[in-house]
């Protein structure tokens, strides 16, 4: 299964992302809003972030603050079976949700 993981840069997204890394499933890309880069290298202002963890694992990072058509274009070469969303505070446009063959699922930490 090929997963497009979307989340915030906080720990509540990083924990499930790290679990997925060890699961055996393929993470096609990680999407987050405005990852911080310096000299084309992704950095984190704190010790860890979703974008940094993905970058360190050679997983493409997609900046979801771009226009939707740019995001879809970036994803066109990826195989995406499912989108998993964790603690991402924005609504995903239909064009992004429709990139999958098996749907889009939101993981939420609240009761």
C-alpha positions as CSV (number, residue, x, y, z in Angstrom):
1,X,0.0,0.0,0.0
2,X,1.3,3.4,-1.0
3,X,0.5,6.2,1.5
4,X,0.4,10.0,1.2
5,X,0.8,11.1,4.8
6,X,-0.5,14.6,5.5
7,X,0.0,16.3,8.9
8,X,1.1,19.3,10.9
9,X,4.7,19.7,12.0
10,X,3.9,18.9,15.6
11,X,4.4,15.7,17.6
12,X,0.8,14.5,17.1
13,X,1.6,14.0,13.4
14,X,5.1,12.8,13.9
15,X,4.2,9.9,16.2
16,X,1.9,8.1,13.6
17,X,4.3,9.0,10.8
18,X,7.2,7.3,12.6
19,X,5.0,4.2,13.2
20,X,4.2,4.1,9.5
21,X,7.9,4.2,8.7
22,X,8.5,0.9,10.6
23,X,5.2,-0.7,9.3
24,X,6.5,-2.0,6.0
25,X,4.0,0.2,4.0
26,X,5.4,2.6,1.4
27,X,5.1,6.3,2.2
28,X,5.0,7.9,-1.2
29,X,5.1,11.4,0.1
30,X,4.6,13.6,3.2
31,X,2.5,16.7,3.0
32,X,2.6,19.6,5.4
33,X,1.9,23.3,5.3
34,X,5.0,25.5,4.6
35,X,7.9,23.3,5.5
36,X,11.0,25.3,6.5
37,X,13.9,25.1,4.1
38,X,17.4,26.7,4.0
39,X,19.6,26.2,0.9
40,X,17.1,23.6,-0.4
41,X,17.5,21.5,2.7
42,X,14.5,21.0,5.0
43,X,15.2,22.1,8.6
44,X,13.2,22.2,11.8
45,X,13.0,25.1,14.3
46,X,12.6,22.5,17.0
47,X,14.3,19.1,17.3
48,X,11.9,17.3,15.0
49,X,9.2,18.0,12.5
50,X,7.2,15.9,10.0
51,X,9.0,17.5,7.0
52,X,12.5,16.9,8.5
53,X,11.7,13.3,9.4
54,X,10.4,12.6,5.9
55,X,13.4,14.3,4.3
56,X,15.8,12.3,6.4
57,X,14.0,9.1,5.3
58,X,14.3,10.2,1.6
59,X,10.5,10.6,1.4
60,X,9.4,13.5,-0.9
61,X,7.9,16.5,1.1
62,X,5.0,18.3,-0.6
63,X,4.3,21.9,0.5
64,X,0.5,22.1,0.9
65,X,0.6,25.9,1.0
66,X,1.1,25.8,-2.8
67,X,-1.8,26.2,-5.2
68,X,-3.9,23.0,-5.6
69,X,-2.9,22.5,-9.2
70,X,0.8,22.6,-8.2
71,X,0.2,20.0,-5.5
72,X,-1.7,17.7,-7.9
73,X,1.1,18.1,-10.5
74,X,3.7,17.2,-7.9
75,X,1.7,14.1,-6.9
76,X,1.1,13.0,-10.5
77,X,4.2,10.8,-10.7
78,X,3.5,9.2,-7.3
79,X,1.5,6.1,-6.7
80,X,-1.0,6.9,-4.0
81,X,-3.4,4.3,-2.7
82,X,-4.5,6.1,0.4
83,X,-4.2,9.4,2.1
84,X,-3.7,9.4,5.9
85,X,-4.2,12.8,7.6
86,X,-3.1,13.4,11.2
87,X,-3.6,16.8,12.9
88,X,-3.7,18.8,9.8
89,X,-5.8,21.9,10.4
90,X,-7.0,22.7,6.9
91,X,-9.6,21.1,4.7
92,X,-8.3,19.2,1.8
93,X,-9.6,20.1,-1.6
94,X,-11.4,17.4,-3.6
95,X,-8.6,17.4,-6.2
96,X,-6.2,16.1,-3.5
97,X,-8.7,13.7,-2.0
98,X,-9.3,12.2,-5.5
99,X,-5.6,11.4,-6.0
100,X,-6.2,8.0,-4.2
101,X,-7.6,4.7,-5.2
102,X,-8.7,3.7,-1.7
103,X,-9.8,6.9,0.0
104,X,-8.7,9.5,2.5
105,X,-8.7,8.9,6.2
106,X,-8.4,11.3,9.1
107,X,-6.6,10.2,12.3
108,X,-7.6,12.4,15.2
109,X,-6.1,12.2,18.7
110,X,-9.1,13.3,20.7
111,X,-11.6,11.1,22.4
